[in-house]
Amino acid sequence: MACTSSFNIIKARFTAFLEENGHRKTPERYAILEEIYSTNEHLDIDSIFVKMENNNYRVSRATLYNTMELLIESRLVRMHQFGDKVTHYEKSFFDGKHDHIILTDTGEILEFSDPRIQEIKETIEDVFNMKIDDHSLYFYATRKKKLK
């Protein structure tokens, strides 16, 4: 779990979002938020469902999907589709911009940041006279075999 004070900030932001948009503040929604912020993994709905079940917290898949939409809209969670047609979610508050390497042979998802990507974005903005609001960059790879 993220440190308590950090999670309290995240929870307060979610509460404000729910209130501003006329959504109910349910224990299930907060439990889902806490489950996502208790890990550094990229989770799909099934893995969140199982994790919650293992923690003796029953929540329907419909509630999971609906809550994920709210968390994305509130910018507390990011959604990714890494080419396997399964939607993955990750926390995004207090989390710097990063990109992903998906290892297709193991299913691992690695995160990295490289300042050169920011330079590329700035060059594109200058050349095309535009402002890039966001980006996602995925590399698909396999681990090299170790030579004996």
C-alpha positions as CSV (number, residue, x, y, z in Angstrom):
1,M,0.0,0.0,0.0
2,A,1.2,3.5,-0.7
3,C,2.0,5.4,2.4
4,T,-1.1,6.4,4.4
5,S,-0.7,10.2,3.9
6,S,-0.2,9.7,0.1
7,F,-3.2,7.4,-0.1
8,N,-5.3,10.0,1.9
9,I,-4.5,12.6,-0.8
10,I,-5.5,10.2,-3.5
11,K,-8.7,9.2,-1.7
12,A,-9.5,12.9,-1.2
13,R,-9.1,13.6,-4.8
14,F,-11.4,10.7,-5.7
15,T,-13.9,11.9,-3.2
16,A,-13.9,15.4,-4.7
17,F,-14.3,14.0,-8.2
18,L,-17.2,11.8,-7.1
19,E,-18.9,14.8,-5.4
20,E,-18.3,17.2,-8.3
21,N,-19.8,14.8,-10.8
22,G,-22.7,13.6,-8.7
23,H,-21.5,10.0,-8.2
24,R,-22.1,8.0,-5.1
25,K,-19.2,7.5,-2.6
26,T,-19.5,3.7,-2.0
27,P,-17.2,1.5,0.1
28,E,-16.7,-0.7,-3.0
29,R,-15.3,2.2,-5.1
30,Y,-12.8,3.1,-2.3
31,A,-11.8,-0.6,-1.9
32,I,-11.1,-0.8,-5.6
33,L,-9.0,2.4,-5.5
34,E,-7.0,1.0,-2.6
35,E,-6.5,-2.3,-4.3
36,I,-5.0,-0.6,-7.4
37,Y,-2.8,1.7,-5.3
38,S,-1.5,-1.2,-3.2
39,T,0.5,-2.6,-6.1
40,N,3.0,-1.5,-8.8
41,E,1.6,-4.0,-11.2
42,H,-0.4,-3.5,-14.3
43,L,-3.7,-5.2,-13.5
44,D,-6.6,-6.4,-15.6
45,I,-10.2,-6.7,-14.3
46,D,-9.8,-10.4,-13.6
47,S,-6.7,-10.0,-11.5
48,I,-8.3,-7.1,-9.5
49,F,-11.4,-9.3,-9.0
50,V,-9.2,-12.2,-7.7
51,K,-7.1,-9.9,-5.5
52,M,-10.2,-8.5,-3.9
53,E,-11.7,-11.9,-3.5
54,N,-8.5,-13.2,-1.8
55,N,-8.8,-10.2,0.6
56,N,-12.4,-11.3,1.4
57,Y,-13.9,-8.3,-0.3
58,R,-16.8,-9.2,-2.7
59,V,-17.4,-6.9,-5.6
60,S,-19.1,-7.5,-8.9
61,R,-17.3,-7.3,-12.2
62,A,-19.8,-4.6,-13.3
63,T,-18.8,-2.5,-10.3
64,L,-15.2,-3.0,-11.2
65,Y,-15.7,-1.9,-14.8
66,N,-17.8,1.1,-13.7
67,T,-15.4,2.2,-11.1
68,M,-12.4,1.8,-13.5
69,E,-14.2,4.3,-15.8
70,L,-14.5,6.7,-13.0
71,L,-10.9,6.3,-11.9
72,I,-9.7,6.9,-15.5
73,E,-12.0,9.9,-15.8
74,S,-10.6,11.3,-12.5
75,R,-7.1,10.7,-13.9
76,L,-6.2,8.5,-10.9
77,V,-5.7,5.4,-13.2
78,R,-4.3,4.9,-16.7
79,M,-5.6,2.3,-19.1
80,H,-3.4,0.4,-21.5
81,Q,-3.9,-2.2,-24.1
82,F,-0.6,-3.9,-24.7
83,G,-1.6,-5.9,-27.8
84,D,-3.1,-8.9,-26.1
85,K,-6.6,-7.5,-26.3
86,V,-6.8,-7.4,-22.5
87,T,-7.1,-3.9,-20.9
88,H,-4.6,-3.3,-18.2
89,Y,-4.8,-0.5,-15.5
90,E,-2.2,1.2,-13.5
91,K,-2.2,3.9,-10.9
92,S,-1.2,7.3,-12.2
93,F,-1.3,9.8,-9.3
94,F,2.2,10.6,-8.0
95,D,3.5,8.5,-10.9
96,G,5.8,10.1,-13.4
97,K,5.3,9.8,-17.1
98,H,6.9,6.5,-18.3
99,D,6.7,4.2,-21.2
100,H,6.5,0.4,-21.5
101,I,8.3,-2.6,-22.8
102,I,6.1,-5.7,-23.1
103,L,8.0,-9.0,-23.2
104,T,5.9,-11.2,-25.4
105,D,7.6,-14.4,-24.4
106,T,7.1,-13.9,-20.6
107,G,4.2,-11.5,-20.4
108,E,6.3,-9.1,-18.2
109,I,5.6,-5.4,-18.5
110,L,8.7,-3.2,-17.8
111,E,8.5,0.6,-17.3
112,F,11.2,3.0,-18.4
113,S,11.7,6.8,-18.7
114,D,14.1,8.4,-21.2
115,P,14.6,12.2,-21.4
116,R,15.2,11.8,-25.1
117,I,11.5,11.1,-25.6
118,Q,10.7,14.5,-24.3
119,E,13.2,16.0,-26.8
120,I,11.5,14.1,-29.6
121,K,8.1,15.4,-28.5
122,E,9.3,19.0,-28.4
123,T,10.8,18.6,-31.9
124,I,7.5,17.2,-33.3
125,E,5.7,20.1,-31.6
126,D,8.0,22.6,-33.3
127,V,8.0,21.0,-36.7
128,F,4.2,20.5,-36.9
129,N,3.3,23.6,-34.9
130,M,1.2,21.7,-32.3
131,K,1.0,20.8,-28.6
132,I,1.2,17.1,-27.7
133,D,-1.1,16.6,-24.8
134,D,-0.1,13.0,-24.0
135,H,1.6,10.0,-25.5
136,S,2.0,6.3,-25.1
137,L,5.0,4.3,-26.3
138,Y,5.1,0.5,-26.2
139,F,8.0,-1.7,-27.3
140,Y,7.3,-5.4,-27.8
141,A,10.3,-7.6,-27.2
142,T,11.6,-11.0,-26.2
143,R,14.5,-11.7,-23.9
144,K,17.7,-12.7,-25.6
145,K,18.8,-16.2,-25.0
146,K,21.9,-16.4,-22.8
147,L,24.9,-18.0,-24.4
148,K,26.5,-20.8,-22.4
